[in-house]
Amino acid sequence: MSLKVQTSNVTNKNDPKSINSRVFIGNLNTAVVKKMDVETIFSKYGRMLGCSVHKGYAFVQYASERHASGAVIGENGRMLAGQTLGESCLGSSLIRLNSEYYPAST
């Protein structure tokens, strides 16, 4: 029996709580990894409100900052579909993308 998590595609709310509870997942092989895969992997860290997958990256919106932080700690550097993931909470000052750090826009 597999757990099927279905979330909204909305991950772009601009209020501070939403921004701080959002995880950016970089270096994602989206030719292989689909939204359901991201939801399955990241749902174990807490209540997911949204998930959006784009070419090469994804966003996961959690209900709380604590859940988002747990996901970043737990999954950063994970190998998935032959690529090493990079995650970051968007409320932090740096965004990790393909093992490089960039200042977050303010």
N, CA, C and O atoms as CSV, one atom per row, in Angstrom:
chain,resi,resn,atom,element,x,y,z
A,1,MET,N,N,0.854,-1.184,0.000
A,1,MET,CA,C,0.000,0.000,0.000
A,1,MET,C,C,0.894,1.240,0.000
A,1,MET,O,O,1.732,1.405,0.887
A,2,SER,N,N,0.719,2.091,-0.976
A,2,SER,CA,C,1.532,3.303,-1.033
A,2,SER,C,C,0.689,4.512,-0.663
A,2,SER,O,O,-0.503,4.589,-0.962
A,3,LEU,N,N,1.340,5.434,-0.014
A,3,LEU,CA,C,0.690,6.674,0.395
A,3,LEU,C,C,0.742,7.648,-0.767
A,3,LEU,O,O,1.824,7.975,-1.256
A,4,LYS,N,N,-0.406,8.112,-1.209
A,4,LYS,CA,C,-0.448,9.083,-2.285
A,4,LYS,C,C,-0.766,10.446,-1.702
A,4,LYS,O,O,-1.832,10.665,-1.127
A,5,VAL,N,N,0.173,11.347,-1.862
A,5,VAL,CA,C,0.033,12.700,-1.361
A,5,VAL,C,C,-0.304,13.582,-2.549
A,5,VAL,O,O,0.414,13.574,-3.549
A,6,GLN,N,N,-1.373,14.334,-2.455
A,6,GLN,CA,C,-1.702,15.260,-3.528
A,6,GLN,C,C,-1.816,16.645,-2.926
A,6,GLN,O,O,-2.612,16.887,-2.019
A,7,THR,N,N,-1.005,17.545,-3.446
A,7,THR,CA,C,-0.977,18.899,-2.936
A,7,THR,C,C,-1.330,19.866,-4.046
A,7,THR,O,O,-1.387,19.509,-5.223
A,8,SER,N,N,-1.560,21.076,-3.644
A,8,SER,CA,C,-1.807,22.169,-4.572
A,8,SER,C,C,-0.543,22.453,-5.374
A,8,SER,O,O,0.550,22.048,-4.978
A,9,ASN,N,N,-0.687,23.141,-6.484
A,9,ASN,CA,C,0.468,23.598,-7.257
A,9,ASN,C,C,0.927,24.978,-6.798
A,9,ASN,O,O,1.905,25.504,-7.331
A,10,VAL,N,N,0.250,25.573,-5.829
A,10,VAL,CA,C,0.545,26.935,-5.391
A,10,VAL,C,C,1.737,26.934,-4.434
A,10,VAL,O,O,1.677,26.371,-3.341
A,11,THR,N,N,2.814,27.575,-4.868
A,11,THR,CA,C,4.012,27.701,-4.031
A,11,THR,C,C,4.605,29.099,-4.156
A,11,THR,O,O,5.802,29.293,-3.945
A,12,ASN,N,N,3.770,30.067,-4.498
A,12,ASN,CA,C,4.310,31.407,-4.758
A,12,ASN,C,C,3.672,32.520,-3.931
A,12,ASN,O,O,3.714,33.684,-4.328
A,13,LYS,N,N,3.084,32.177,-2.791
A,13,LYS,CA,C,2.542,33.227,-1.928
A,13,LYS,C,C,3.690,34.049,-1.366
A,13,LYS,O,O,4.761,33.512,-1.082
A,14,ASN,N,N,3.473,35.348,-1.205
A,14,ASN,CA,C,4.553,36.247,-0.816
A,14,ASN,C,C,4.550,36.690,0.640
A,14,ASN,O,O,5.392,37.498,1.032
A,15,ASP,N,N,3.629,36.183,1.449
A,15,ASP,CA,C,3.640,36.584,2.852
A,15,ASP,C,C,4.853,35.947,3.541
A,15,ASP,O,O,5.296,34.868,3.148
A,16,PRO,N,N,5.391,36.619,4.572
A,16,PRO,CA,C,6.624,36.127,5.215
A,16,PRO,C,C,6.539,34.687,5.724
A,16,PRO,O,O,7.510,33.941,5.603
A,17,LYS,N,N,5.415,34.287,6.284
A,17,LYS,CA,C,5.297,32.922,6.797
A,17,LYS,C,C,5.416,31.909,5.661
A,17,LYS,O,O,6.087,30.887,5.808
A,18,SER,N,N,4.770,32.188,4.534
A,18,SER,CA,C,4.851,31.268,3.393
A,18,SER,C,C,6.260,31.207,2.827
A,18,SER,O,O,6.751,30.125,2.502
A,19,ILE,N,N,6.911,32.346,2.707
A,19,ILE,CA,C,8.270,32.380,2.162
A,19,ILE,C,C,9.214,31.568,3.042
A,19,ILE,O,O,10.037,30.810,2.529
A,20,ASN,N,N,9.106,31.716,4.346
A,20,ASN,CA,C,9.986,31.011,5.272
A,20,ASN,C,C,9.660,29.528,5.402
A,20,ASN,O,O,10.442,28.766,5.972
A,21,SER,N,N,8.523,29.123,4.881
A,21,SER,CA,C,8.104,27.729,4.963
A,21,SER,C,C,8.215,27.025,3.614
A,21,SER,O,O,7.676,25.933,3.437
A,22,ARG,N,N,8.902,27.637,2.677
A,22,ARG,CA,C,9.033,27.108,1.318
A,22,ARG,C,C,10.447,26.587,1.106
A,22,ARG,O,O,11.422,27.211,1.526
A,23,VAL,N,N,10.546,25.439,0.453
A,23,VAL,CA,C,11.840,24.837,0.167
A,23,VAL,C,C,12.074,24.843,-1.342
A,23,VAL,O,O,11.216,24.426,-2.121
A,24,PHE,N,N,13.241,25.319,-1.732
A,24,PHE,CA,C,13.681,25.269,-3.118
A,24,PHE,C,C,14.529,24.015,-3.282
A,24,PHE,O,O,15.445,23.774,-2.495
A,25,ILE,N,N,14.229,23.224,-4.294
A,25,ILE,CA,C,14.974,21.994,-4.565
A,25,ILE,C,C,15.661,22.179,-5.911
A,25,ILE,O,O,15.008,22.182,-6.955
A,26,GLY,N,N,16.960,22.331,-5.880
A,26,GLY,CA,C,17.722,22.549,-7.102
A,26,GLY,C,C,18.366,21.274,-7.610
A,26,GLY,O,O,18.457,20.274,-6.897
A,27,ASN,N,N,18.810,21.329,-8.851
A,27,ASN,CA,C,19.508,20.227,-9.505
A,27,ASN,C,C,18.636,18.974,-9.565
A,27,ASN,O,O,19.109,17.867,-9.308
A,28,LEU,N,N,17.379,19.156,-9.903
A,28,LEU,CA,C,16.406,18.069,-9.941
A,28,LEU,C,C,16.273,17.552,-11.370
A,28,LEU,O,O,16.006,18.327,-12.289
A,29,ASN,N,N,16.453,16.276,-11.556
A,29,ASN,CA,C,16.346,15.654,-12.876
A,29,ASN,C,C,14.864,15.448,-13.203
A,29,ASN,O,O,14.317,14.368,-12.983
A,30,THR,N,N,14.228,16.486,-13.725
A,30,THR,CA,C,12.779,16.432,-13.970
A,30,THR,C,C,12.409,15.628,-15.214
A,30,THR,O,O,11.225,15.452,-15.503
A,31,ALA,N,N,13.394,15.143,-15.943
A,31,ALA,CA,C,13.091,14.210,-17.030
A,31,ALA,C,C,12.670,12.860,-16.441
A,31,ALA,O,O,11.960,12.083,-17.080
A,32,VAL,N,N,13.122,12.597,-15.212
A,32,VAL,CA,C,12.836,11.329,-14.546
A,32,VAL,C,C,11.937,11.538,-13.328
A,32,VAL,O,O,10.996,10.772,-13.117
A,33,VAL,N,N,12.213,12.550,-12.541
A,33,VAL,CA,C,11.513,12.791,-11.274
A,33,VAL,C,C,10.273,13.645,-11.529
A,33,VAL,O,O,10.362,14.719,-12.124
A,34,LYS,N,N,9.140,13.170,-11.085
A,34,LYS,CA,C,7.859,13.857,-11.289
A,34,LYS,C,C,7.330,14.421,-9.972
A,34,LYS,O,O,7.883,14.160,-8.903
A,35,LYS,N,N,6.255,15.193,-10.066
A,35,LYS,CA,C,5.667,15.836,-8.888
A,35,LYS,C,C,5.335,14.811,-7.802
A,35,LYS,O,O,5.605,15.057,-6.627
A,36,MET,N,N,4.765,13.687,-8.169
A,36,MET,CA,C,4.389,12.673,-7.184
A,36,MET,C,C,5.626,12.157,-6.442
A,36,MET,O,O,5.553,11.862,-5.250
A,37,ASP,N,N,6.754,12.047,-7.138
A,37,ASP,CA,C,7.992,11.608,-6.496
A,37,ASP,C,C,8.452,12.629,-5.454
A,37,ASP,O,O,8.827,12.265,-4.339
A,38,VAL,N,N,8.420,13.901,-5.825
A,38,VAL,CA,C,8.810,14.968,-4.898
A,38,VAL,C,C,7.886,14.963,-3.688
A,38,VAL,O,O,8.352,15.074,-2.554
A,39,GLU,N,N,6.593,14.836,-3.914
A,39,GLU,CA,C,5.634,14.810,-2.807
A,39,GLU,C,C,5.890,13.632,-1.875
A,39,GLU,O,O,5.825,13.778,-0.654
A,40,THR,N,N,6.176,12.485,-2.437
A,40,THR,CA,C,6.427,11.295,-1.623
A,40,THR,C,C,7.677,11.469,-0.764
A,40,THR,O,O,7.666,11.133,0.421
A,41,ILE,N,N,8.742,11.984,-1.346
A,41,ILE,CA,C,9.996,12.168,-0.615
A,41,ILE,C,C,9.851,13.218,0.483
A,41,ILE,O,O,10.294,13.000,1.610
A,42,PHE,N,N,9.236,14.352,0.162
A,42,PHE,CA,C,9.230,15.485,1.088
A,42,PHE,C,C,8.047,15.492,2.060
A,42,PHE,O,O,8.054,16.271,3.014
A,43,SER,N,N,7.049,14.663,1.852
A,43,SER,CA,C,5.893,14.648,2.757
A,43,SER,C,C,6.236,14.112,4.144
A,43,SER,O,O,5.510,14.385,5.100
A,44,LYS,N,N,7.311,13.366,4.273
A,44,LYS,CA,C,7.672,12.802,5.575
A,44,LYS,C,C,8.160,13.847,6.568
A,44,LYS,O,O,8.322,13.545,7.750
A,45,TYR,N,N,8.399,15.080,6.101
A,45,TYR,CA,C,8.904,16.132,6.990
A,45,TYR,C,C,7.811,17.012,7.577
A,45,TYR,O,O,8.088,17.848,8.437
A,46,GLY,N,N,6.592,16.838,7.131
A,46,GLY,CA,C,5.508,17.623,7.691
A,46,GLY,C,C,4.426,17.888,6.668
A,46,GLY,O,O,4.481,17.405,5.537
A,47,ARG,N,N,3.454,18.651,7.080
A,47,ARG,CA,C,2.288,18.937,6.245
A,47,ARG,C,C,2.663,19.826,5.063
A,47,ARG,O,O,3.071,20.975,5.232
A,48,MET,N,N,2.518,19.272,3.871
A,48,MET,CA,C,2.800,20.007,2.645
A,48,MET,C,C,1.533,20.689,2.161
A,48,MET,O,O,0.472,20.069,2.078
A,49,LEU,N,N,1.652,21.963,1.844
A,49,LEU,CA,C,0.516,22.710,1.309
A,49,LEU,C,C,0.553,22.787,-0.206
A,49,LEU,O,O,-0.490,22.891,-0.852
A,50,GLY,N,N,1.755,22.737,-0.777
A,50,GLY,CA,C,1.878,22.847,-2.220
A,50,GLY,C,C,3.191,22.285,-2.716
A,50,GLY,O,O,4.163,22.173,-1.969
A,51,CYS,N,N,3.202,21.933,-3.993
A,51,CYS,CA,C,4.401,21.422,-4.633
A,51,CYS,C,C,4.326,21.799,-6.103
A,51,CYS,O,O,3.333,21.517,-6.774
A,52,SER,N,N,5.377,22.435,-6.600
A,52,SER,CA,C,5.427,22.746,-8.027
A,52,SER,C,C,6.778,22.317,-8.569
A,52,SER,O,O,7.822,22.618,-7.989
A,53,VAL,N,N,6.744,21.605,-9.693
A,53,VAL,CA,C,7.948,21.087,-10.319
A,53,VAL,C,C,8.142,21.794,-11.650
A,53,VAL,O,O,7.216,21.910,-12.452
A,54,HIS,N,N,9.355,22.260,-11.867
A,54,HIS,CA,C,9.714,22.988,-13.078
A,54,HIS,C,C,10.924,22.302,-13.696
A,54,HIS,O,O,11.457,21.364,-13.102
A,55,LYS,N,N,11.362,22.727,-14.839
A,55,LYS,CA,C,12.499,22.098,-15.502
A,55,LYS,C,C,13.778,22.321,-14.686
A,55,LYS,O,O,14.338,23.418,-14.670
A,56,GLY,N,N,14.223,21.265,-14.016
A,56,GLY,CA,C,15.464,21.320,-13.258
A,56,GLY,C,C,15.341,21.699,-11.793
A,56,GLY,O,O,16.335,21.658,-11.068
A,57,TYR,N,N,14.160,22.063,-11.340
A,57,TYR,CA,C,13.994,22.457,-9.936
A,57,TYR,C,C,12.539,22.305,-9.515
A,57,TYR,O,O,11.651,22.081,-10.339
A,58,ALA,N,N,12.319,22.435,-8.205
A,58,ALA,CA,C,10.964,22.341,-7.651
A,58,ALA,C,C,10.875,23.205,-6.399
A,58,ALA,O,O,11.886,23.597,-5.818
A,59,PHE,N,N,9.655,23.486,-6.006
A,59,PHE,CA,C,9.372,24.158,-4.743
A,59,PHE,C,C,8.394,23.305,-3.961
A,59,PHE,O,O,7.463,22.733,-4.529
A,60,VAL,N,N,8.607,23.220,-2.660
A,60,VAL,CA,C,7.665,22.563,-1.764
A,60,VAL,C,C,7.263,23.582,-0.718
A,60,VAL,O,O,8.117,24.187,-0.071
A,61,GLN,N,N,5.964,23.774,-0.551
A,61,GLN,CA,C,5.426,24.711,0.443
A,61,GLN,C,C,4.932,23.907,1.636
A,61,GLN,O,O,4.045,23.064,1.505
A,62,TYR,N,N,5.516,24.175,2.801
A,62,TYR,CA,C,5.096,23.507,4.028
A,62,TYR,C,C,4.196,24.415,4.852
A,62,TYR,O,O,4.102,25.616,4.597
A,63,ALA,N,N,3.537,23.826,5.841
A,63,ALA,CA,C,2.668,24.572,6.736
A,63,ALA,C,C,3.468,25.364,7.765
A,63,ALA,O,O,2.964,26.339,8.323
A,64,SER,N,N,4.723,24.950,8.024
A,64,SER,CA,C,5.517,25.660,9.028
A,64,SER,C,C,6.992,25.686,8.639
A,64,SER,O,O,7.464,24.860,7.858
A,65,GLU,N,N,7.706,26.658,9.207
A,65,GLU,CA,C,9.146,26.770,8.995
A,65,GLU,C,C,9.878,25.540,9.520
A,65,GLU,O,O,10.862,25.099,8.925
A,66,ARG,N,N,9.409,24.998,10.613
A,66,ARG,CA,C,10.044,23.824,11.216
A,66,ARG,C,C,10.041,22.648,10.243
A,66,ARG,O,O,11.037,21.934,10.125
A,67,HIS,N,N,8.922,22.447,9.547
A,67,HIS,CA,C,8.843,21.363,8.566
A,67,HIS,C,C,9.802,21.617,7.406
A,67,HIS,O,O,10.485,20.700,6.950
A,68,ALA,N,N,9.854,22.857,6.930
A,68,ALA,CA,C,10.746,23.213,5.823
A,68,ALA,C,C,12.205,23.002,6.212
A,68,ALA,O,O,12.982,22.451,5.433
A,69,SER,N,N,12.578,23.436,7.407
A,69,SER,CA,C,13.959,23.272,7.878
A,69,SER,C,C,14.330,21.801,7.994
A,69,SER,O,O,15.443,21.406,7.644
A,70,GLY,N,N,13.404,20.995,8.481
A,70,GLY,CA,C,13.647,19.557,8.594
A,70,GLY,C,C,13.888,18.920,7.234
A,70,GLY,O,O,14.737,18.039,7.099
A,71,ALA,N,N,13.150,19.361,6.234
A,71,ALA,CA,C,13.318,18.829,4.879
A,71,ALA,C,C,14.678,19.209,4.311
A,71,ALA,O,O,15.337,18.387,3.674
A,72,VAL,N,N,15.098,20.434,4.534
A,72,VAL,CA,C,16.401,20.879,4.032
A,72,VAL,C,C,17.518,20.072,4.687
A,72,VAL,O,O,18.430,19.604,4.007
A,73,ILE,N,N,17.445,19.911,5.994
A,73,ILE,CA,C,18.469,19.153,6.720
A,73,ILE,C,C,18.461,17.687,6.284
A,73,ILE,O,O,19.515,17.080,6.097
A,74,GLY,N,N,17.274,17.136,6.128
A,74,GLY,CA,C,17.154,15.719,5.820
A,74,GLY,C,C,17.462,15.329,4.391
A,74,GLY,O,O,17.896,14.204,4.140
A,75,GLU,N,N,17.250,16.223,3.459
A,75,GLU,CA,C,17.376,15.843,2.048
A,75,GLU,C,C,18.509,16.530,1.291
A,75,GLU,O,O,18.832,16.110,0.180
A,76,ASN,N,N,19.110,17.546,1.839
A,76,ASN,CA,C,20.172,18.249,1.121
A,76,ASN,C,C,21.316,17.292,0.817
A,76,ASN,O,O,21.825,16.626,1.719
A,77,GLY,N,N,21.715,17.222,-0.424
A,77,GLY,CA,C,22.793,16.341,-0.833
A,77,GLY,C,C,22.348,14.943,-1.218
A,77,GLY,O,O,23.184,14.118,-1.585
A,78,ARG,N,N,21.067,14.656,-1.147
A,78,ARG,CA,C,20.545,13.338,-1.510
A,78,ARG,C,C,20.749,13.082,-3.003
A,78,ARG,O,O,20.567,13.983,-3.822
A,79,MET,N,N,21.124,11.861,-3.350
A,79,MET,CA,C,21.213,11.453,-4.748
A,79,MET,C,C,19.832,11.002,-5.199
A,79,MET,O,O,19.215,10.141,-4.571
A,80,LEU,N,N,19.356,11.584,-6.282
A,80,LEU,CA,C,18.055,11.217,-6.830
A,80,LEU,C,C,18.155,11.253,-8.340
A,80,LEU,O,O,18.490,12.287,-8.919
A,81,ALA,N,N,17.869,10.142,-8.976
A,81,ALA,CA,C,17.914,10.024,-10.438
A,81,ALA,C,C,19.273,10.460,-10.976
A,81,ALA,O,O,19.355,11.125,-12.009
A,82,GLY,N,N,20.339,10.079,-10.269
A,82,GLY,CA,C,21.684,10.340,-10.727
A,82,GLY,C,C,22.205,11.744,-10.490
A,82,GLY,O,O,23.278,12.091,-10.984
A,83,GLN,N,N,21.470,12.563,-9.743
A,83,GLN,CA,C,21.914,13.925,-9.473
A,83,GLN,C,C,21.821,14.210,-7.978
A,83,GLN,O,O,20.941,13.692,-7.289
A,84,THR,N,N,22.737,15.037,-7.486
A,84,THR,CA,C,22.738,15.424,-6.083
A,84,THR,C,C,21.834,16.634,-5.904
A,84,THR,O,O,22.041,17.677,-6.524
A,85,LEU,N,N,20.833,16.482,-5.052
A,85,LEU,CA,C,19.891,17.570,-4.814
A,85,LEU,C,C,20.523,18.653,-3.963
A,85,LEU,O,O,21.402,18.389,-3.142
A,86,GLY,N,N,20.063,19.867,-4.172
A,86,GLY,CA,C,20.423,20.983,-3.314
A,86,GLY,C,C,19.147,21.677,-2.898
A,86,GLY,O,O,18.349,22.064,-3.751
A,87,GLU,N,N,18.936,21.843,-1.595
A,87,GLU,CA,C,17.733,22.502,-1.102
A,87,GLU,C,C,18.083,23.713,-0.278
A,87,GLU,O,O,19.195,23.835,0.235
A,88,SER,N,N,17.121,24.610,-0.153
A,88,SER,CA,C,17.280,25.763,0.722
A,88,SER,C,C,15.910,26.283,1.110
A,88,SER,O,O,14.986,26.294,0.297
A,89,CYS,N,N,15.786,26.714,2.356
A,89,CYS,CA,C,14.584,27.433,2.760
A,89,CYS,C,C,14.672,28.815,2.133
A,89,CYS,O,O,15.725,29.450,2.194
A,90,LEU,N,N,13.613,29.282,1.547
A,90,LEU,CA,C,13.663,30.555,0.843
A,90,LEU,C,C,13.785,31.740,1.779
A,90,LEU,O,O,14.191,32.818,1.344
A,91,GLY,N,N,13.451,31.580,3.037
A,91,GLY,CA,C,13.579,32.686,3.972
A,91,GLY,C,C,15.022,32.944,4.390
A,91,GLY,O,O,15.310,33.957,5.029
A,92,SER,N,N,15.927,32.043,4.037
A,92,SER,CA,C,17.330,32.228,4.399
A,92,SER,C,C,17.994,33.207,3.442
A,92,SER,O,O,17.411,33.596,2.430
A,93,SER,N,N,19.210,33.596,3.771
A,93,SER,CA,C,19.879,34.611,2.967
A,93,SER,C,C,20.560,34.042,1.736
A,93,SER,O,O,20.963,34.802,0.856
A,94,LEU,N,N,20.700,32.719,1.648
A,94,LEU,CA,C,21.349,32.120,0.492
A,94,LEU,C,C,20.477,31.037,-0.113
A,94,LEU,O,O,19.752,30.338,0.594
A,95,ILE,N,N,20.554,30.909,-1.407
A,95,ILE,CA,C,19.858,29.855,-2.141
A,95,ILE,C,C,20.925,28.933,-2.722
A,95,ILE,O,O,21.895,29.413,-3.309
A,96,ARG,N,N,20.767,27.636,-2.572
A,96,ARG,CA,C,21.721,26.692,-3.136
A,96,ARG,C,C,21.157,26.166,-4.446
A,96,ARG,O,O,20.013,25.713,-4.504
A,97,LEU,N,N,21.958,26.230,-5.485
A,97,LEU,CA,C,21.563,25.734,-6.793
A,97,LEU,C,C,22.783,25.096,-7.431
A,97,LEU,O,O,23.795,25.763,-7.650
A,98,ASN,N,N,22.692,23.804,-7.729
A,98,ASN,CA,C,23.791,23.097,-8.381
A,98,ASN,C,C,25.114,23.287,-7.642
A,98,ASN,O,O,26.146,23.557,-8.256
A,99,SER,N,N,25.070,23.145,-6.327
A,99,SER,CA,C,26.245,23.226,-5.457
A,99,SER,C,C,26.867,24.623,-5.375
A,99,SER,O,O,27.947,24.771,-4.802
A,100,GLU,N,N,26.236,25.620,-5.916
A,100,GLU,CA,C,26.714,26.991,-5.812
A,100,GLU,C,C,25.720,27.782,-4.984
A,100,GLU,O,O,24.522,27.503,-5.027
A,101,TYR,N,N,26.197,28.769,-4.227
A,101,TYR,CA,C,25.321,29.567,-3.395
A,101,TYR,C,C,25.160,30.958,-4.026
A,101,TYR,O,O,26.129,31.556,-4.493
A,102,TYR,N,N,23.936,31.451,-4.030
A,102,TYR,CA,C,23.616,32.750,-4.589
A,102,TYR,C,C,22.838,33.556,-3.557
A,102,TYR,O,O,22.036,32.979,-2.821
A,103,PRO,N,N,23.043,34.862,-3.476
A,103,PRO,CA,C,22.247,35.665,-2.544
A,103,PRO,C,C,20.768,35.586,-2.912
A,103,PRO,O,O,20.410,35.669,-4.087
A,104,ALA,N,N,19.916,35.426,-1.908
A,104,ALA,CA,C,18.476,35.412,-2.147
A,104,ALA,C,C,18.031,36.820,-2.472
A,104,ALA,O,O,18.539,37.783,-1.899
A,105,SER,N,N,17.083,36.947,-3.389
A,105,SER,CA,C,16.568,38.294,-3.697
A,105,SER,C,C,15.738,38.777,-2.534
A,105,SER,O,O,15.067,37.992,-1.864
A,106,THR,N,N,15.789,40.099,-2.292
A,106,THR,CA,C,15.065,40.663,-1.148
A,106,THR,C,C,13.937,41.510,-1.611
A,106,THR,O,O,13.211,42.072,-0.791
